[in-house]
Amino acid sequence: MATRDRDNRSFRELISSEDNRRKLRKQLGLENDRPLPPKLAALAVELQEELERREQEWAEETAAALVPSNVPHLFSPSVSVRTEPPDQTRSVDTAEAAVEELLNCTKRGPKWNLALRVCIAVIADKMEAEEARKAFLAAAQEEGVLRHFG
């Protein structure tokens, strides 16, 4: 996105001076083109402003979507898993903690892959935390680290 902004800025600088516009028209073979009628020129300016406004909105929406919230994504009940050192148990109750545990897995099968993707989606506020719990539970079972109590 930074490249696009830089390119837009460079283009605007290029066309901002009348001298540059004349040179550009000459290079493009447009030096004999007549200027736009005033109403059409005003419409072109209006459309350009609307395009810039929409690009700014899109950039802001994209940036907001890429920044996850700082609030932990809790799920309940927690999932108890065996961790290192051996015979230690960790109670995982957030999507963030589930990602940490998933990254320690050695059997990275389809359930692991799904769990990692779901947890990341939850952290990005695209899915509910309960979905992360279900996927993590299945991945922990596939890895053989799920603790059963009772």
Sequence and secondary structure as in RCSB ss.txt:
>XXXX:A:sequence
MATRDRDNRSFRELISSEDNRRKLRKQLGLENDRPLPPKLAALAVELQEELERREQEWAEETAAALVPSNVPHLF
SPSVSVRTEPPDQTRSVDTAEAAVEELLNCTKRGPKWNLALRVCIAVIADKMEAEEARKAFLAAAQEEGVLRHFG
>XXXX:A:secstr
 HHHHHHHHHHHHHHHSHHHHHHHHHHTT TT     HHHHHHHHHHHHHHHHHHHHHHHHHHHHHS  SS  EE
EEEEEEEETTTTEEEEEEEHHHHHHHHTT S   HHHHHHHHHHHHHHTTSS HHHHHHHHHHHHHHHT B    
